[in-house]
Amino acid sequence: MPYRFLEDVAIADVAFEAWGDTVEAMFVAAAEATMNVMVEDLETVAARTRRSVRVEAEALDLLLFNFLQEFIFYKDAERLLLRAETVRIEQEGETFRASADLVGEELDMHRHELIVDVKAVTLHRFWVGKTERGWEAFVILDI
């Protein structure tokens, strides 16, 4: 599990750190952490539906922000619980792009034990960077 939840960071929010050897692996870990805030056991989310997403931003941290917002959007708009199957990050000039294949299924209250509802990713203390152990992110989610 390349992420961990942090206590005592924000009173009405959930904070986590995510990491990976590559920026793509860190994006996947952050997506998993975001979904794991909402769903107790991610293994209960079957790969029945596919979505492809493409987001862009002028900074890598904002790219992760936009990427995580996609998971919340699909949960709210289509009642889909999604997990990142593949992620590709590209930079062209000043623009970063992430394209991803997401898999999951519609929320089923009988099979998915829900914890809390994530409303949004916040920019409060949001951070992405390269460290000694690879790529890391610090994220706070509004619940």
Backbone as CSV, one residue per row, in Angstrom:
resi,resn,N_x,N_y,N_z,CA_x,CA_y,CA_z,C_x,C_y,C_z
1,MET,0.850,-1.168,0.000,0.000,0.000,0.000,0.898,1.233,0.000
2,PRO,1.079,1.860,-1.143,1.967,3.024,-1.227,1.303,4.339,-0.815
3,TYR,0.516,4.293,0.254,-0.052,5.503,0.829,-0.352,5.248,2.297
4,ARG,-0.462,6.346,3.046,-0.863,6.227,4.455,-1.678,7.449,4.830
5,PHE,-2.674,7.190,5.683,-3.519,8.267,6.166,-2.855,8.911,7.373
6,LEU,-3.022,10.207,7.509,-2.382,10.972,8.570,-3.430,11.509,9.537
7,GLU,-3.190,11.324,10.810,-4.088,11.812,11.857,-3.723,13.250,12.217
8,ASP,-4.663,13.955,12.783,-4.447,15.282,13.370,-3.885,16.325,12.397
9,VAL,-4.214,16.213,11.123,-3.780,17.227,10.157,-4.895,18.243,9.943
10,ALA,-6.103,17.732,9.772,-7.257,18.599,9.545,-8.453,18.014,10.281
11,ILE,-9.218,18.846,10.931,-10.301,18.374,11.794,-11.444,17.736,11.002
12,ALA,-11.949,18.387,9.982,-13.109,17.878,9.251,-12.717,17.306,7.891
13,ASP,-11.460,16.996,7.710,-10.972,16.490,6.440,-10.137,15.238,6.672
14,VAL,-9.702,14.624,5.573,-8.819,13.459,5.635,-7.545,13.793,4.877
15,ALA,-6.404,13.510,5.498,-5.108,13.773,4.854,-4.391,12.459,4.601
16,PHE,-3.632,12.438,3.504,-2.804,11.258,3.236,-1.544,11.657,2.480
17,GLU,-0.563,10.779,2.571,0.635,10.837,1.745,0.571,9.656,0.797
18,ALA,0.979,9.869,-0.444,1.058,8.794,-1.431,2.415,8.873,-2.092
19,TRP,2.951,7.726,-2.516,4.274,7.727,-3.117,4.403,6.590,-4.127
20,GLY,5.435,6.696,-4.945,5.736,5.670,-5.930,7.103,5.905,-6.532
21,ASP,7.645,4.875,-7.142,8.947,4.981,-7.797,8.895,5.918,-8.995
22,THR,7.736,5.970,-9.639,7.541,6.850,-10.795,6.397,7.814,-10.484
23,VAL,6.303,8.873,-11.253,5.208,9.819,-11.056,3.876,9.124,-11.334
24,GLU,3.855,8.227,-12.314,2.631,7.493,-12.629,2.200,6.607,-11.463
25,ALA,3.153,5.926,-10.845,2.840,5.073,-9.689,2.309,5.903,-8.526
26,MET,2.852,7.089,-8.336,2.362,7.971,-7.282,0.932,8.437,-7.583
27,PHE,0.617,8.724,-8.843,-0.746,9.102,-9.214,-1.713,7.960,-8.897
28,VAL,-1.320,6.734,-9.229,-2.169,5.568,-8.940,-2.367,5.434,-7.433
29,ALA,-1.295,5.571,-6.660,-1.393,5.454,-5.203,-2.311,6.524,-4.627
30,ALA,-2.219,7.747,-5.121,-3.084,8.826,-4.640,-4.541,8.555,-4.993
31,ALA,-4.785,8.012,-6.166,-6.147,7.656,-6.563,-6.694,6.547,-5.667
32,GLU,-5.864,5.560,-5.363,-6.279,4.475,-4.478,-6.608,5.007,-3.086
33,ALA,-5.774,5.901,-2.581,-6.023,6.485,-1.261,-7.328,7.269,-1.261
34,THR,-7.562,8.040,-2.305,-8.795,8.823,-2.404,-10.010,7.909,-2.372
35,MET,-9.966,6.830,-3.130,-11.095,5.896,-3.158,-11.219,5.149,-1.832
36,ASN,-10.087,4.841,-1.209,-10.099,4.099,0.052,-10.634,4.940,1.209
37,VAL,-10.656,6.252,1.062,-11.307,7.109,2.054,-12.810,6.846,2.029
38,MET,-13.338,6.549,0.855,-14.782,6.362,0.691,-15.227,4.917,0.867
39,VAL,-14.418,3.967,0.396,-14.792,2.551,0.383,-13.836,1.778,1.289
40,GLU,-14.395,1.035,2.228,-13.593,0.287,3.204,-12.636,-0.704,2.534
41,ASP,-13.156,-1.509,1.599,-12.353,-2.554,0.954,-12.375,-2.335,-0.553
42,LEU,-11.268,-1.868,-1.097,-11.213,-1.595,-2.532,-11.354,-2.848,-3.381
43,GLU,-11.083,-4.003,-2.802,-11.218,-5.255,-3.557,-12.681,-5.568,-3.883
44,THR,-13.625,-4.919,-3.218,-15.039,-5.137,-3.529,-15.474,-4.380,-4.778
45,VAL,-14.614,-3.513,-5.311,-14.941,-2.753,-6.521,-14.493,-3.573,-7.730
46,ALA,-15.468,-4.153,-8.424,-15.186,-5.013,-9.576,-14.943,-4.170,-10.825
47,ALA,-14.175,-4.736,-11.747,-13.839,-4.062,-13.008,-14.915,-4.352,-14.054
48,ARG,-16.076,-3.709,-13.898,-17.200,-3.930,-14.808,-17.408,-2.793,-15.806
49,THR,-16.896,-1.621,-15.473,-17.079,-0.430,-16.302,-15.718,0.212,-16.536
50,ARG,-15.542,0.763,-17.714,-14.291,1.444,-18.050,-14.570,2.893,-18.422
51,ARG,-13.646,3.738,-18.026,-13.662,5.132,-18.434,-12.225,5.524,-18.765
52,SER,-12.082,6.363,-19.766,-10.782,6.946,-20.079,-10.857,8.423,-19.718
53,VAL,-9.830,8.902,-19.026,-9.804,10.318,-18.669,-8.514,10.934,-19.167
54,ARG,-8.611,12.220,-19.420,-7.439,12.998,-19.834,-7.566,14.363,-19.176
55,VAL,-6.575,14.717,-18.400,-6.570,16.014,-17.733,-5.244,16.701,-18.032
56,GLU,-5.245,18.009,-17.917,-3.999,18.746,-18.120,-3.921,19.916,-17.162
57,ALA,-2.709,20.378,-16.963,-2.464,21.521,-16.082,-1.084,22.076,-16.411
58,GLU,-0.817,23.261,-15.893,0.468,23.899,-16.147,1.500,23.601,-15.074
59,ALA,1.150,22.733,-14.118,2.092,22.300,-13.086,1.729,20.873,-12.694
60,LEU,2.723,20.101,-12.286,2.500,18.695,-11.956,1.568,18.538,-10.757
61,ASP,1.686,19.412,-9.757,0.797,19.286,-8.602,-0.655,19.549,-8.996
62,LEU,-0.884,20.535,-9.853,-2.246,20.805,-10.311,-2.771,19.686,-11.203
63,LEU,-1.875,18.999,-11.884,-2.284,17.842,-12.678,-2.824,16.746,-11.762
64,LEU,-2.127,16.466,-10.671,-2.623,15.463,-9.718,-3.953,15.919,-9.124
65,PHE,-4.059,17.188,-8.777,-5.303,17.737,-8.254,-6.453,17.462,-9.227
66,ASN,-6.276,17.815,-10.492,-7.313,17.597,-11.509,-7.622,16.112,-11.691
67,PHE,-6.589,15.294,-11.635,-6.749,13.846,-11.793,-7.625,13.279,-10.668
68,LEU,-7.334,13.637,-9.436,-8.110,13.123,-8.309,-9.551,13.629,-8.340
69,GLN,-9.746,14.843,-8.824,-11.103,15.380,-8.930,-11.962,14.537,-9.882
70,GLU,-11.337,13.896,-10.866,-12.083,13.047,-11.798,-12.766,11.885,-11.070
71,PHE,-12.097,11.304,-10.103,-12.670,10.185,-9.353,-13.895,10.639,-8.561
72,ILE,-13.812,11.828,-8.000,-14.934,12.380,-7.236,-16.080,12.751,-8.184
73,PHE,-15.737,13.305,-9.343,-16.755,13.642,-10.337,-17.548,12.404,-10.746
74,TYR,-16.872,11.318,-11.098,-17.570,10.109,-11.539,-18.399,9.494,-10.418
75,LYS,-17.903,9.596,-9.195,-18.684,9.100,-8.048,-19.966,9.902,-7.897
76,ASP,-19.870,11.216,-8.020,-21.040,12.080,-7.852,-21.979,12.071,-9.068
77,ALA,-21.439,12.147,-10.258,-22.251,12.298,-11.470,-22.850,10.985,-11.964
78,GLU,-22.085,9.896,-11.841,-22.547,8.624,-12.400,-22.611,7.495,-11.376
79,ARG,-22.371,7.826,-10.111,-22.356,6.821,-9.035,-21.360,5.701,-9.315
80,LEU,-20.223,6.061,-9.930,-19.195,5.073,-10.259,-18.049,5.134,-9.258
81,LEU,-17.652,3.974,-8.785,-16.435,3.833,-7.995,-15.375,3.330,-8.957
82,LEU,-14.331,4.097,-9.155,-13.326,3.772,-10.165,-11.943,3.680,-9.544
83,ARG,-11.110,2.841,-10.177,-9.716,2.699,-9.789,-8.861,2.878,-11.037
84,ALA,-7.675,3.416,-10.860,-6.780,3.661,-11.996,-6.095,2.353,-12.390
85,GLU,-6.308,1.957,-13.622,-5.655,0.750,-14.142,-4.298,1.105,-14.752
86,THR,-4.281,2.148,-15.574,-3.029,2.641,-16.152,-3.048,4.164,-16.137
87,VAL,-1.883,4.747,-15.968,-1.739,6.210,-15.999,-0.503,6.538,-16.824
88,ARG,-0.632,7.526,-17.694,0.488,8.012,-18.491,0.602,9.521,-18.283
89,ILE,1.791,9.976,-17.964,2.044,11.403,-17.758,2.981,11.880,-18.861
90,GLU,2.638,12.996,-19.481,3.473,13.593,-20.521,3.621,15.079,-20.237
91,GLN,4.736,15.621,-20.687,4.922,17.069,-20.607,5.264,17.570,-21.993
92,GLU,4.532,18.592,-22.416,4.791,19.234,-23.699,4.910,20.720,-23.433
93,GLY,6.131,21.212,-23.488,6.358,22.614,-23.150,6.019,22.869,-21.700
94,GLU,5.109,23.804,-21.480,4.690,24.169,-20.115,3.465,23.384,-19.644
95,THR,2.981,22.466,-20.465,1.746,21.755,-20.141,2.020,20.304,-19.782
96,PHE,1.450,19.888,-18.651,1.490,18.485,-18.230,0.149,17.855,-18.574
97,ARG,0.185,16.604,-19.029,-1.039,15.870,-19.358,-0.999,14.500,-18.705
98,ALA,-2.147,14.099,-18.191,-2.305,12.742,-17.663,-3.452,12.094,-18.412
99,SER,-3.215,10.910,-18.904,-4.297,10.120,-19.487,-4.312,8.797,-18.730
100,ALA,-5.511,8.322,-18.462,-5.628,7.125,-17.631,-6.809,6.280,-18.063
101,ASP,-6.648,4.992,-17.859,-7.742,4.042,-18.021,-8.218,3.695,-16.620
102,LEU,-9.508,3.939,-16.377,-10.098,3.681,-15.077,-11.070,2.517,-15.195
103,VAL,-11.118,1.682,-14.167,-12.056,0.561,-14.140,-12.791,0.570,-12.810
104,GLY,-14.008,0.075,-12.838,-14.777,0.008,-11.609,-16.198,-0.387,-11.900
105,GLU,-17.090,0.072,-11.033,-18.488,-0.286,-11.189,-19.369,0.718,-10.461
106,GLU,-20.668,0.602,-10.707,-21.618,1.471,-10.033,-21.666,1.127,-8.550
107,LEU,-21.811,2.151,-7.760,-21.923,2.003,-6.318,-23.071,1.060,-5.971
108,ASP,-22.785,0.065,-5.153,-23.776,-0.908,-4.707,-23.741,-0.922,-3.181
109,MET,-24.759,-0.352,-2.562,-24.784,-0.224,-1.110,-24.750,-1.573,-0.396
110,HIS,-25.099,-2.653,-1.088,-25.088,-3.984,-0.473,-23.702,-4.621,-0.510
111,ARG,-22.867,-4.207,-1.444,-21.530,-4.811,-1.576,-20.398,-3.887,-1.167
112,HIS,-20.590,-2.583,-1.280,-19.525,-1.632,-0.974,-19.775,-0.985,0.382
113,GLU,-18.934,-1.314,1.340,-19.058,-0.711,2.662,-18.437,0.681,2.608
114,LEU,-19.308,1.688,2.696,-18.853,3.065,2.574,-18.451,3.624,3.931
115,ILE,-17.437,4.484,3.909,-16.926,5.089,5.137,-17.421,6.524,5.241
116,VAL,-16.957,7.386,4.339,-17.378,8.790,4.279,-17.489,9.189,2.813
117,ASP,-18.127,10.317,2.578,-18.252,10.840,1.223,-17.217,11.946,1.026
118,VAL,-16.379,11.799,0.038,-15.405,12.842,-0.285,-16.093,13.846,-1.191
119,LYS,-16.049,15.113,-0.780,-16.680,16.180,-1.566,-15.713,16.788,-2.571
120,ALA,-14.426,16.908,-2.178,-13.473,17.569,-3.068,-12.049,17.359,-2.580
121,VAL,-11.124,17.563,-3.485,-9.711,17.650,-3.148,-9.459,19.112,-2.785
122,THR,-8.677,19.365,-1.759,-8.390,20.751,-1.396,-6.972,21.117,-1.831
123,LEU,-6.723,22.387,-1.951,-5.373,22.863,-2.243,-4.594,23.181,-0.965
124,HIS,-5.262,23.082,0.174,-4.606,23.354,1.457,-3.474,22.350,1.675
125,ARG,-2.245,22.840,1.745,-1.037,22.046,1.969,-0.788,20.995,0.879
126,PHE,-1.465,21.101,-0.240,-1.295,20.162,-1.347,0.146,20.253,-1.849
127,TRP,0.781,19.106,-2.050,2.186,19.117,-2.444,2.513,17.874,-3.262
128,VAL,3.322,18.045,-4.305,3.857,16.950,-5.115,5.334,17.234,-5.336
129,GLY,6.166,16.217,-5.182,7.587,16.425,-5.419,8.373,15.134,-5.483
130,LYS,9.592,15.263,-5.952,10.520,14.131,-6.029,11.384,14.159,-4.781
131,THR,11.484,13.005,-4.115,12.259,12.887,-2.886,13.220,11.707,-3.007
132,GLU,13.890,11.400,-1.920,14.827,10.270,-1.909,14.141,8.942,-2.213
133,ARG,12.882,8.786,-1.815,12.203,7.504,-2.050,11.397,7.478,-3.347
134,GLY,11.466,8.532,-4.142,10.742,8.576,-5.410,9.844,9.793,-5.465
135,TRP,8.653,9.619,-6.013,7.676,10.694,-6.120,6.711,10.603,-4.953
136,GLU,6.391,11.773,-4.356,5.493,11.816,-3.212,4.468,12.923,-3.384
137,ALA,3.323,12.712,-2.711,2.266,13.723,-2.685,1.681,13.793,-1.296
138,PHE,1.253,14.991,-0.913,0.516,15.214,0.320,-0.824,15.814,-0.091
139,VAL,-1.923,15.178,0.350,-3.245,15.565,-0.099,-4.202,15.652,1.099
140,ILE,-5.063,16.656,1.083,-6.149,16.747,2.053,-7.462,16.746,1.269
141,LEU,-8.363,15.849,1.679,-9.664,15.719,1.045,-10.751,16.309,1.946
142,ASP,-11.661,17.043,1.346,-12.802,17.598,2.070,-13.888,16.535,2.138
143,ILE,-14.283,16.194,3.368,-15.325,15.158,3.524,-16.573,15.756,4.143
